[in-house]
């Protein structure tokens, strides 16, 4: 039976309470002092003895209450700690200031095959240098790769003030999940792809079909169209959505660095390499997706290494001789014409066909006319929040300029233009003079006192089509000039009654 005695704290009261139990020859399994309370675990204490003891305890000066409890506070904390450690899927161990293991969770014990408490870190991992490094750095170390029972794990050390440290072991893909979560600031799925134009609806419909197919995907599109956003959306609705999504820009890194980032490196692979080696994105993203942006900029050497990986899912780290095998879906993207590069001999034909099993074409912003204003309003709200300024809005006079601009930098350019306008605008209305884009002179010719947005857009469209039709006197020629579909041009010519309409 377990009891809780509360009292007014005074010198010697605890001894008097315990003496009463000792006088009755009661064995005590545990006593916990939390003044002004004492908790006692006496397995042989019966209800009859407790009734007599109850009266005796109240004769002790200062005792205020005596009650039966189901568990002692310390025992409860131990149970909660055990439950917490058991619930952790990653192996965890606590070590003292000398590097001796104090406790380990079931995941670590299962990995080692036996209890680890009492062993040193150096003995556990078979690495005396690790123990010395932990002691020299007060248990604060950069993440490093370790081998335990033949399994590669990433060790993360966290110091505990004046008490040693906590060591956590992660499989590479678990660390990839953490990296993916840190870098993931986009809405999930296709909700992140704003717009309702025919071009974007067509893209979403096709993407929904190919996203679910577990095969390499190649995303084409001009710079700034949002190819990575499409790749993330495809990953988010795929069967791999719970695993990491990690990205590498092939144009941003030299060949040697790109190779080590993608495939990792073995211990001592090069001067300055992290001790113990380092896994690359392929290992970190195991079971997930690796996005290779600007794949057309990849060097011939890396093209050959990627081709081998796509063949059987295996590779060797830089400077390593061990074959590593992972399950990763490759989504790649480019703004270049890979077929022409194949013809020119600058991109491997066999790799092109491996990457181009499935493909998506992301439309440029100029083909998404009706999305431009909704995107601009969204970016304006986003910019005001980011720079912590009061909300502002776009004046109607800006709409024709936004709609008429060719946007060679696509959505990224529009976002930058809106951000700059929000930053420099002094009032709460962004006017035509605040927009740093070509074509604002056309917009200045539009009456700022128009009755509605539809009127402003209509007046601008009519004036533009009338002016260009003289030089491009057919729907196809005019569509080519404005880089849109001839069907859309034919509809607008009929709408405005422009002579020579199809």
C-alpha positions, -999 to +999 in steps of 0.1 A: +000+000+000+012+035-008+003+065+014+008+103+013+014+122+045+013+160+044+025+181+073+037+214+085+074+214+078+095+212+110+128+197+120+125+159+127+089+154+116+098+130+088+118+108+112+089+106+136+066+096+108+089+068+096+095+056+131+058+048+135+060+026+105+093+010+117+077+002+151+051-019+133+078-039+114+066-026+080+091-030+051+095+002+031+102-002-007+104+035-013+102+068+005+100+101-013+104+134+004+089+165-012+085+188+019+060+193+033+050+159+020+063+124+024+052+095+001+057+060+014+055+026-004+049-001+022+039-033+004+030-052+037+008-024+050-027-038+054-060-018+057-063-029+094-028-017+103-034+015+083-065+023+104-045+020+136-015+038+120-038+066+108-047+076+144-011+074+155+001+096+127-023+124+137-008+124+171+025+136+156+026+174+159+022+190+125+006+161+105-023+175+085-036+146+063-030+109+055-043+094+023-039+063+002-024+069-033-020+046-063+016+055-071+044+077-058+053+108-077+088+095-086+074+062-097+049+081-119+078+101-135+097+069-142+067+053-159+062+085-180+098+086-189+098+049-199+067+055-220+082+085-236+114+067-245+095+037-258+074+059-280+105+074-297+112+055-329+148+069-331+175+053-309+183+076-280+208+073-251+218+095-222+254+095-211+271+110-180+299+135-180+325+107-185+307+092-216+292+062-198+257+052-209+231+059-182+200+048-201+189+038-235+154+036-251+140+003-265+149+014-301+186+016-292+185-017-273+168-034-302+195-021-325+224-032-303+208-065-294+214-060-257+212-035-228+237-006-233+236+010-198+270+009-181+290+008-214+311+037-227+302+055-259+335+045-274+328+008-266+292+010-279+302+024-313+337+009-314+351+044-319+374+057-291+378+090-311+341+096-307+342+095-269+372+118-269+355+143-293+324+143-271+345+150-240+366+177-257+336+195-270+314+192-239+290+169-258+283+194-285+292+180-319+283+186-355+261+158-368+283+129-379+278+095-395+283+064-373+281+026-379+262+005-354+257-032-361+264-026-398+238+002-401+247+038-411+232+063-387+236+100-381+245+109-346+232+141-331+247+152-297+230+176-273+247+187-241+229+185-208+243+212-184+269+196-160+254+162-166+267+148-198+246+147-230+218+132-250+227+112-281+201+106-308+206+084-339+188+090-371+186+069-402+196+092-431+160+095-444+147+106-410+172+135-411+159+141-447+124+145-433+136+171-409+154+190-436+124+188-459+102+201-432+125+230-425+127+240-461+090+235-468+072+268-468+047+260-495+010+250-494+004+214-499-006+199-532-020+219-561-036+245-537-003+262-539-007+267-577-028+299-579-049+306-609-079+295-629-069+302-665-074+274-691-036+269-692-033+264-655-064+242-653-049+220-681-016+217-662-033+208-630-054+181-646-024+165-663-003+168-632-029+151-611-026+121-634+012+119-635+018+127-599+004+094-588+026+074-611+058+064-594+082+071-624+107+098-633+090+131-642+105+159-663+090+194-659+096+219-687+090+256-684+106+290-688+125+305-659+103+318-632+072+298-641+071+278-609+086+244-619+097+236-583+062+244-571+048+219-596+073+193-585+064+198-548+027+196-556+033+163-574+053+149-545+026+161-520-002+140-536+020+110-545+024+078-524+057+092-512+042+123-496+052+113-460+088+110-470+113+138-477+113+161-507+148+175-513+160+197-541+193+204-558+199+232-583+223+217-608+233+251-622+242+266-588+272+243-578+304+232-595+306+196-605+326+182-575+303+200-550+272+189-568+283+153-568+290+153-530+257+170-523+238+145-544+256+113-536+275+121-504+311+113-496+331+086-477+354+093-447+386+110-458+373+115-494+390+149-496+408+175-475+383+193-452+357+165-455+335+160-424+349+132-402+330+100-407+317+110-441+284+125-451+252+111-468+240+130-498+205+139-509+198+105-524+203+088-490+186+115-470+155+113-493+152+075-493+116+065-499+109+101-510+116+125-539+147+143-552+141+173-574+169+182-598+164+217-610+181+230-642+190+194-652+202+207-685+232+223-667+244+190-653+280+180-663+286+150-686+302+131-657+273+136-634+249+127-662+266+093-664+265+088-627+228+098-626+220+075-655+235+045-636+215+054-605+183+055-625+191+021-639+192+002-606+189+027-577+225+023-566+256+045-564+289+050-547+297+080-525+325+103-535+357+085-525+338+054-514+339+018-526+306+006-510+274+003-531+245+022-516+210+014-528+180+036-521+144+040-533+140+076-546+118+092-573+136+117-595+117+148-606+138+170-629+132+204-644+147+226-671+140+257-692+162+244-720+153+223-750+168+189-740+159+173-773+180+199-791+208+194-766+207+157-773+209+165-811+239+188-803+256+162-782+256+182-750+231+160-732+230+122-730+203+107-751+199+077-729+196+099-698+170+121-715+148+091-721+152+079-685+142+113-672+114+119-697+092+089-688+065+114-677+065+151-685+047+183-677+048+217-695+044+247-672+028+276-691+045+310-691+026+338-674+018+355-707-004+325-715-023+329-682-037+364-688-067+360-665-044+348-636-022+379-637-044+402-616-053+375-590-016+367-586-007+403-583-033+409-556-021+378-537+016+389-540+006+423-527-010+409-496+020+387-491+045+415-495+027+438-471+027+410-445+064+403-451+076+439-448+052+445-420+034+475-435-003+483-435-022+465-462-023+483-496-040+476-529-035+480-566-052+510-582-074+501-612-051+521-635-024+495-629-044+466-643-039+473-681-001+476-675+000+444-656-021+426-682-001+441-711+034+434-699+051+404-716+066+391-683+097+375-696+106+365-660+071+351-655+056+346-620+089+353-603+092+386-621+056+396-612+062+388-576+094+409-575+076+438-592+048+437-567+072+434-538+091+465-549+059+485-554+047+476-519+081+486-505+082+521-521+046+530-521+039+557-495+001+554-493-022+525-492-029+525-530-002+513-554-005+534-586+009+531-621+040+551-611+050+526-585+052+497-609+087+492-623+076+475-656+077+482-693+044+491-708+033+515-682+032+542-708+003+524-725-015+522-692-011+559-687-032+565-717-062+549-700-086+571-681-080+565-644-117+572-637-130+541-655-163+527-643-150+492-637-120+468-640-138+451-669-140+484-688-103+492-682-092+457-694-116+458-724-104+493-735-068+481-733-075+449-752-094+466-779-067+493-785-039+467-785-057+444-810-066+472-833-031+485-834-015+452-840-040+438-864-027+460-893+007+443-891-006+408-882-038+404-903-048+369-893-057+352-860-027+329-862-002+357-870-017+378-842-017+349-818+019+343-826+028+379-819+010+379-786+021+344-778-013+330-770-037+306-788-054+316-820-087+306-806-084+332-778-075+358-804-104+349-826-128+352-797-115+387-788-116+399-824-153+389-827-160+405-793-146+438-804-159+437-840-124+442-854-124+439-893-110+408-908-119+387-878-119+349-881 
